[in-house]
């Protein structure tokens, strides 16, 4: 969807922001500034008209000039989101939104991950962004703030990833290579016959890793079949798989090691041969049917995930030790149904969505001693299950310049742990969490080019299974751990400027009760507690402009004050400490800035420069350990495309950290061994070529 308005409408407002107005339509290329989204509204809506901070990354932004390996490649441009490539494929990306999820030691928590309408987060709130197959990318929608409350057990936001639909019969493939022995190869086949289309992809990533003991081999597969059953109904099947065997884990480093030998590895990683193996396979089906202006949408999915992880935990005489080897097999499944009704009321248009969600997982989990890289004595065996269910309703009323939205979701999350290894005591337990999460929003069209909005919500975030397993002191299931409860407020403005610019501004405040923090970490058992109140206040600004002479720019700025709002007591590194009110929540940079400028001098060739800034990051609750320093980076990329008959060719080259800065790219919050720091590479590069043949 495109909007074309007079370029002078917001000149004064943009000047106040320090942003120039776009050139007139005749001087600048037309760009899509108001994409249609489904996140936040669940029914298709223009992003400009939603009372929420939501950004859309299109196929070009997700894939052009990128190796298509990690979602962090593109998420770096989204305000409010910090997506760190940890240089550790054993632990996946570290993603936070408005400070939620920053403490996650592995994977993504506090943010709902969804792929093609099917959850990529487990029912306890833990997810893996590595399951997103970026070779198949069509777009990514990133929602922050109050409207994430309508997606359940996640306070920070929602990241929805959509794969592309099959096009004309074609075969395509790509190969890229770069620093640290990194190679990536992929192959895609696709085609359409009548109302049915299919697409399949396989890829293989192989890298020695930037740091010692960080090699990884990752293989992925994806397939989608879609068919139009009638003029009013469609059916699609999606299958994706991820396989990583013996992915090395370099662990974090102390400050001295990170500063003096950033590519090094802690000796314990070598002694215990820390590594992880993952086998993940998931499939789902979606059915859509229209009934006049109304619609029915159904989804169902199931999958299996197996993980074996070797940790740097010494063999202990403590009977309560869980050992240094984690081994579990998980079966998971779920379904969702929603009815979207459109009509009129009180002189306005009304869209109401009513739905139900159900997600469940069951683990068979064991723990063994890590005898210098070999699993030995059994120390743990149990069955874990999580079931999350919800009903929700959301309605929007629009008339003239006003749009009012209200919604309510009722969530229930049930945890059960059944201990089958009783020689060290019974660690069985269960806990149920339930909460209603309401949301309300309003949009006022100041004029056709400017929308003002406000929204508010109550959210909640349960502990994950890993946070419920143990109580302080090494005892069993943590019956006393409460869910974190949050109150979200947001106001903002969205402006379309001329034919070629859009500016978004959002101011927000999130107050949280019972924030989850580490209580103790001994003998391989980490326990958690509720810390009391926290406060997050911030501003997000983004602007995208297409200029004269085929120049295009993006800028995103975030400033976030995330602090503990009341003091609390905890145990850290076997010492009782008091964390005072006003301390920064660790893992959260106060300021982040991204900008890029792309130039297309001739059709098919684009050169771009990128700039990244992040302020310092505290690494533990007391804020006394050395924080990860602020840094500024420059990256460059070059892409080219050619066509010859049935053939399509494209190439890319990129250099990251052009000026070879030494910096800490991510931190492990509250690490009990003070190995908080995960260094990132100096100057590094990658080049690749893609070929495509169409019949």
TABEL-V257688 format. One record per pair of residues at least 4 apart in sequence whose C-alpha atoms are under 6 Angstrom apart, sorted by the first residue. I is the first residue (numbers start at 1). J is the second residue. D is the distance in whole Angstrom. If there is no record, write none. Layout:
[[I	J	D] [I	J	D]]
//
This chain:
[[1	34	6] [1	35	6] [2	32	5] [2	34	6] [4	499	5] [5	498	5] [6	498	5] [7	497	5] [7	498	4] [11	21	6] [14	19	5] [15	19	6] [22	501	6] [25	499	5] [27	548	6] [28	547	5] [28	548	5] [31	500	6] [34	47	6] [34	48	6] [35	46	6] [35	47	6] [36	45	5] [36	46	4] [36	47	6] [37	44	6] [37	45	6] [37	47	6] [38	42	5] [38	43	5] [38	44	5] [40	147	6] [51	441	6] [51	442	6] [51	443	6] [51	453	5] [53	144	6] [54	142	5] [54	143	4] [55	141	6] [55	142	5] [56	140	6] [56	141	5] [57	61	6] [57	139	5] [57	140	5] [58	139	4] [59	137	6] [59	138	5] [59	139	5] [60	64	5] [62	74	5] [63	68	6] [65	637	6] [65	639	6] [65	652	5] [68	134	5] [72	76	6] [72	83	5] [77	594	6] [79	540	6] [79	556	5] [79	557	6] [79	558	6] [80	97	6] [80	98	5] [80	558	6] [81	96	6] [81	97	5] [82	95	6] [82	96	5] [83	94	6] [83	95	4] [84	93	6] [84	94	5] [85	93	5] [86	666	6] [90	247	6] [90	249	6] [90	276	6] [91	106	5] [92	107	5] [95	108	6] [96	100	5] [96	101	5] [96	102	5] [97	156	5] [99	588	6] [100	110	6] [100	156	5] [101	109	5] [101	110	5] [102	587	5] [103	669	5] [107	127	6] [107	128	5] [108	126	6] [108	127	5] [108	128	6] [109	125	6] [109	126	5] [110	154	5] [110	155	6] [110	156	5] [111	154	5] [111	156	5] [111	157	5] [111	158	5] [112	154	6] [112	158	5] [113	120	5] [113	121	5] [113	159	5] [114	118	5] [114	119	4] [114	120	5] [114	160	5] [115	160	6] [115	161	5] [115	162	6] [116	162	5] [120	127	6] [121	125	6] [121	126	5] [121	127	4] [122	126	5] [122	127	6] [123	359	6] [123	388	6] [124	464	5] [136	163	5] [136	164	6] [137	163	5] [137	164	6] [138	162	6] [138	163	5] [138	164	5] [139	162	5] [140	160	6] [140	161	5] [141	159	6] [141	160	5] [142	158	6] [142	159	5] [143	157	5] [143	158	5] [144	157	4] [146	456	6] [146	457	5] [146	488	5] [148	157	5] [149	437	6] [149	459	5] [150	409	6] [153	460	6] [153	461	5] [154	461	5] [155	459	6] [155	461	6] [166	190	6] [166	191	6] [166	197	6] [166	198	6] [166	199	5] [167	191	6] [168	191	5] [168	192	6] [169	190	6] [169	191	4] [169	694	6] [169	695	6] [170	189	6] [170	190	5] [170	693	5] [170	694	4] [171	188	6] [171	189	5] [171	692	6] [171	693	5] [172	187	6] [172	188	5] [172	691	5] [172	692	4] [173	186	5] [173	187	4] [173	690	6] [173	691	6] [174	185	6] [174	186	5] [174	689	6] [174	690	4] [175	184	6] [175	185	4] [175	688	6] [175	689	6] [176	183	6] [176	184	5] [176	687	5] [176	688	4] [177	182	6] [177	183	4] [177	686	6] [177	687	6] [178	182	5] [178	685	5] [178	686	4] [179	684	6] [179	685	6] [180	208	6] [180	209	6] [180	210	6] [181	207	5] [181	208	5] [182	206	6] [182	207	4] [183	205	6] [183	206	5] [184	204	6] [184	205	4] [185	203	6] [185	204	5] [186	202	6] [186	203	4] [187	201	6] [187	202	6] [188	200	6] [188	201	4] [189	199	6] [189	200	5] [190	198	6] [190	199	4] [191	197	6] [191	198	6] [192	196	6] [192	197	4] [195	227	5] [195	228	5] [196	226	6] [196	227	4] [197	225	6] [197	226	5] [198	224	6] [198	225	4] [199	223	6] [199	224	5] [200	222	6] [200	223	4] [201	221	6] [201	222	5] [202	220	6] [202	221	4] [203	219	6] [203	220	5] [204	218	6] [204	219	4] [205	217	6] [205	218	5] [206	216	6] [206	217	5] [207	215	5] [207	216	5] [208	215	4] [209	214	5] [209	215	5] [211	263	4] [211	264	6] [212	263	6] [212	264	6] [212	265	6] [213	248	6] [213	250	5] [214	248	5] [214	249	6] [214	250	5] [215	248	5] [216	247	5] [217	244	6] [218	243	6] [218	244	5] [219	242	6] [219	243	5] [220	241	5] [220	242	5] [221	240	6] [221	241	5] [222	239	6] [222	240	4] [223	238	6] [223	239	5] [224	237	6] [224	238	4] [225	236	6] [225	237	5] [226	235	6] [226	236	4] [227	234	6] [227	235	5] [228	234	4] [229	233	5] [229	234	5] [232	289	6] [232	290	5] [233	288	5] [233	289	4] [234	287	6] [234	288	5] [235	286	6] [235	287	5] [236	285	6] [236	286	5] [237	284	6] [237	285	5] [238	283	6] [238	284	5] [239	282	6] [239	283	4] [240	281	6] [240	282	6] [241	280	5] [241	281	4] [242	280	5] [243	278	6] [243	279	5] [244	277	5] [244	278	5] [245	277	4] [246	275	6] [246	276	5] [246	277	5] [247	275	5] [247	276	5] [248	275	4] [249	274	5] [249	275	5] [250	265	6] [252	675	5] [252	676	6] [252	677	5] [252	678	5] [253	257	6] [253	258	6] [253	675	4] [253	677	5] [254	674	6] [254	675	4] [257	261	5] [258	262	4] [262	679	6] [268	272	6] [268	312	6] [269	273	5] [269	274	5] [271	372	6] [272	312	5] [272	372	4] [272	373	4] [273	373	5] [274	310	5] [274	311	5] [275	309	6] [275	310	5] [276	308	6] [276	309	4] [277	307	6] [277	308	5] [278	306	6] [278	307	5] [279	305	6] [279	306	5] [280	304	6] [280	305	4] [281	303	6] [281	304	5] [282	302	6] [282	303	4] [283	301	6] [283	302	6] [284	300	6] [284	301	4] [285	299	6] [285	300	5] [286	298	6] [286	299	4] [287	297	6] [287	298	5] [288	296	6] [288	297	5] [289	295	6] [289	296	5] [290	294	6] [290	295	4] [291	295	6] [294	340	6] [294	341	5] [294	342	6] [295	339	6] [295	340	5] [296	339	5] [297	337	6] [297	338	5] [298	336	6] [298	337	5] [299	335	5] [299	336	5] [300	334	6] [300	335	4] [301	333	5] [301	334	5] [302	332	6] [302	333	4] [303	331	6] [303	332	5] [304	330	6] [304	331	5] [305	329	6] [305	330	5] [306	328	6] [306	329	4] [307	327	6] [307	328	6] [308	326	6] [308	327	4] [309	325	6] [309	326	5] [310	324	6] [310	325	5] [311	324	5] [313	324	5] [315	369	6] [319	424	6] [320	424	6] [321	523	5] [322	367	6] [322	379	5] [322	380	6] [323	367	6] [323	368	5] [323	369	4] [323	379	6] [324	369	5] [324	370	5] [325	367	5] [325	368	5] [325	370	6] [326	367	5] [327	365	6] [327	366	5] [328	364	5] [328	365	4] [329	363	6] [329	364	5] [330	362	6] [330	363	4] [331	361	6] [331	362	5] [332	360	6] [332	361	4] [333	359	6] [333	360	6] [334	358	5] [334	359	4] [335	358	5] [336	356	6] [336	357	4] [337	355	5] [337	356	5] [338	354	5] [338	355	4] [339	353	6] [339	354	5] [340	352	6] [340	353	4] [341	351	6] [341	352	5] [342	350	6] [342	351	5] [343	349	6] [343	350	5] [344	348	6] [344	349	5] [344	350	5] [348	398	5] [348	399	4] [349	397	6] [349	398	5] [350	396	6] [350	397	5] [351	395	6] [351	396	5] [352	394	6] [352	395	4] [353	393	6] [353	394	5] [354	392	6] [354	393	4] [355	391	6] [355	392	5] [356	390	6] [356	391	4] [357	389	6] [357	390	5] [358	388	6] [358	389	4] [359	387	6] [359	388	5] [360	386	6] [360	387	4] [361	385	6] [361	386	5] [362	384	6] [362	385	4] [363	383	6] [363	384	5] [364	383	5] [365	381	6] [365	382	5] [366	380	5] [366	381	4] [367	379	5] [367	380	5] [368	375	6] [368	376	6] [368	377	5] [368	378	4] [368	379	5] [369	375	6] [369	376	5] [369	377	5] [370	374	6] [370	375	5] [380	421	6] [381	420	5] [381	421	5] [382	418	5] [382	419	4] [382	420	5] [383	417	6] [383	418	5] [384	416	6] [384	417	5] [385	415	6] [385	416	5] [386	414	6] [386	415	5] [387	413	6] [387	414	5] [388	412	6] [388	413	4] [389	411	6] [389	412	5] [390	410	5] [390	411	5] [391	409	6] [391	410	6] [392	408	6] [392	409	4] [393	407	6] [393	408	6] [394	406	6] [394	407	4] [395	405	6] [395	406	6] [396	404	6] [396	405	4] [397	403	6] [397	404	5] [398	402	6] [398	403	4] [401	444	6] [401	445	5] [402	443	6] [402	444	5] [403	442	6] [403	443	5] [404	441	6] [404	442	5] [405	440	6] [405	441	5] [406	439	6] [406	440	4] [407	438	6] [407	439	5] [408	437	6] [408	438	4] [409	436	6] [409	437	5] [410	435	6] [410	436	4] [411	434	5] [411	435	5] [412	433	6] [412	434	4] [413	432	6] [413	433	5] [414	431	6] [414	432	4] [415	430	5] [415	431	5] [416	429	6] [416	430	4] [417	428	5] [417	429	5] [418	428	5] [419	427	6] [419	428	5] [422	426	5] [427	476	4] [427	477	5] [429	477	5] [437	458	5] [437	459	5] [438	457	6] [438	458	6] [439	456	6] [439	457	4] [440	455	6] [440	456	6] [441	454	6] [441	455	4] [442	453	5] [442	454	5] [443	452	6] [443	453	4] [444	451	6] [444	452	5] [445	450	6] [445	451	4] [446	450	5] [446	451	6] [449	495	6] [449	496	5] [450	494	6] [450	495	4] [451	493	6] [451	494	5] [452	492	6] [452	493	4] [453	491	6] [453	492	5] [454	490	6] [454	491	4] [455	490	5] [456	488	5] [456	489	5] [457	487	6] [457	488	5] [458	486	6] [458	487	5] [459	485	6] [459	486	5] [460	484	6] [460	485	4] [460	486	6] [461	483	6] [461	484	5] [462	483	4] [463	467	6] [467	528	6] [468	478	5] [469	477	5] [470	475	6] [470	476	5] [470	477	5] [470	478	5] [470	527	5] [471	475	5] [471	476	6] [471	477	6] [471	478	5] [471	527	5] [472	520	6] [472	527	5] [484	513	6] [484	514	5] [484	515	5] [485	512	6] [485	513	5] [486	511	6] [486	512	4] [487	510	6] [487	511	5] [488	509	6] [488	510	5] [489	508	6] [489	509	5] [490	507	6] [490	508	4] [491	506	6] [491	507	5] [492	505	5] [492	506	4] [493	504	6] [493	505	5] [494	503	6] [494	504	5] [495	502	6] [495	503	5] [496	501	6] [496	502	5] [497	501	5] [497	502	6] [500	545	6] [500	546	5] [501	544	6] [501	545	4] [502	543	6] [502	544	5] [503	542	6] [503	543	4] [504	541	6] [504	542	5] [505	540	6] [505	541	5] [506	539	6] [506	540	5] [507	538	6] [507	539	4] [508	537	6] [508	538	6] [509	536	6] [509	537	4] [510	535	6] [510	536	5] [511	534	6] [511	535	5] [512	533	5] [512	534	5] [513	532	5] [513	533	4] [514	530	5] [514	531	5] [514	532	4] [515	530	5] [515	531	5] [515	532	6] [516	529	6] [516	530	5] [517	528	6] [517	529	6] [518	528	4] [519	527	5] [519	528	5] [519	529	5] [519	570	5] [519	571	6] [520	526	6] [520	527	5] [520	571	5] [521	525	6] [521	526	4] [531	568	6] [533	565	5] [533	566	6] [534	563	6] [534	564	4] [534	565	5] [535	562	6] [535	563	5] [535	565	6] [536	561	6] [536	562	4] [537	560	6] [537	561	5] [538	559	5] [538	560	4] [539	558	6] [539	559	5] [540	557	6] [540	558	5] [541	556	6] [541	557	5] [542	555	5] [542	556	4] [543	554	6] [543	555	5] [544	553	6] [544	554	5] [545	552	6] [545	553	5] [546	551	6] [546	552	4] [547	551	5] [547	552	6] [550	599	6] [550	600	5] [551	598	6] [551	599	5] [552	597	6] [552	598	5] [553	596	6] [553	597	4] [554	595	5] [554	596	5] [555	594	6] [555	595	4] [556	593	6] [556	594	5] [557	592	6] [557	593	5] [558	591	6] [558	592	5] [559	590	6] [559	591	5] [560	590	5] [561	590	6] [562	584	6] [562	585	6] [563	582	5] [563	583	5] [563	584	4] [563	585	5] [564	581	5] [564	582	5] [564	583	6] [565	581	5] [565	582	6] [566	581	4] [567	579	5] [567	580	4] [567	581	4] [568	578	6] [568	579	5] [569	577	6] [569	578	4] [570	576	6] [570	577	6] [571	575	5] [571	576	4] [571	577	6] [573	672	6] [579	622	5] [586	618	5] [586	619	5] [586	620	5] [587	617	6] [587	618	6] [587	619	6] [588	617	6] [589	615	5] [589	616	6] [589	617	5] [591	614	6] [591	615	5] [592	613	6] [592	614	5] [593	612	6] [593	613	5] [594	611	6] [594	612	5] [595	610	6] [595	611	5] [596	609	6] [596	610	4] [597	608	5] [597	609	6] [598	607	6] [598	608	4] [599	606	5] [599	607	5] [600	605	6] [600	606	4] [604	640	5] [604	641	5] [605	639	6] [605	640	4] [606	638	6] [606	639	5] [607	637	6] [607	638	4] [608	636	6] [608	637	5] [609	635	6] [609	636	4] [610	634	6] [610	635	5] [611	633	6] [611	634	5] [612	632	6] [612	633	5] [613	631	6] [613	632	4] [614	630	5] [614	631	6] [615	630	4] [616	628	5] [616	629	5] [616	630	4] [617	627	5] [617	628	5] [618	623	6] [618	627	4] [619	627	6] [619	669	5] [620	669	6] [620	670	5] [633	657	5] [634	657	5] [634	658	5] [635	655	6] [635	656	4] [635	657	6] [635	658	6] [636	654	6] [636	655	5] [637	653	6] [637	654	4] [638	652	5] [638	653	5] [639	651	6] [639	652	4] [640	650	5] [640	651	5] [641	649	6] [641	650	4] [642	648	6] [642	649	5] [643	647	6] [643	648	5] [646	693	6] [646	694	5] [647	692	6] [647	693	5] [648	691	6] [648	692	5] [649	690	6] [649	691	5] [650	689	6] [650	690	5] [651	688	6] [651	689	4] [652	687	6] [652	688	5] [653	686	6] [653	687	4] [654	685	6] [654	686	6] [655	684	6] [655	685	4] [656	683	6] [656	684	5] [657	682	6] [657	683	5] [658	683	5] [660	682	5] [660	683	4] [661	682	6] [662	682	6] [664	678	6] [664	679	4] [664	680	6] [665	679	6] [665	680	5] [666	678	5] [667	676	5] [667	677	5] [667	678	6] [668	676	5] [671	675	6] [671	676	6]]
//
